[in-house]
């Protein structure tokens, strides 16, 4: 499984994203997940999209993906 490193402390599975948008009022990028959690990030939307779309700089391979799926489902 590939995880996208959005920030130093935020890793997400790109397949669990339902939407991404930029909030001009608060100057934040909002990422909505399938479980309806929303991450509000103080970063340009382009940087978030680069991470989500697979930029090598942001890509992380989770080595024990099978156990991760069992533990988190």
Residue pairs with C-beta under 8 A, 6 or more apart in sequence:
1 13
1 61
1 62
1 65
1 68
1 69
2 13
2 14
2 54
2 59
2 60
2 61
2 62
3 11
3 12
3 13
3 59
3 60
3 61
3 62
4 11
4 12
4 13
4 14
4 51
4 52
4 54
4 58
4 59
4 60
5 11
5 51
5 58
5 59
5 60
6 12
6 31
6 39
6 41
6 43
6 48
6 51
6 52
6 58
7 41
7 43
10 39
10 41
11 60
12 31
12 33
12 39
12 52
14 52
14 53
14 54
16 33
16 34
16 35
17 31
17 32
17 33
17 34
17 52
18 32
18 33
18 34
19 30
19 31
19 32
20 29
20 30
20 31
20 32
20 45
20 48
20 49
20 52
21 29
21 30
21 45
22 28
22 29
22 30
22 45
23 29
23 30
23 40
26 40
27 42
28 40
28 41
28 42
28 43
29 40
29 41
29 43
29 44
29 45
29 47
29 48
30 38
30 39
30 40
30 41
31 38
31 39
31 41
31 48
31 52
32 38
33 39
41 48
50 57
50 58
51 57
51 58
52 58
62 68
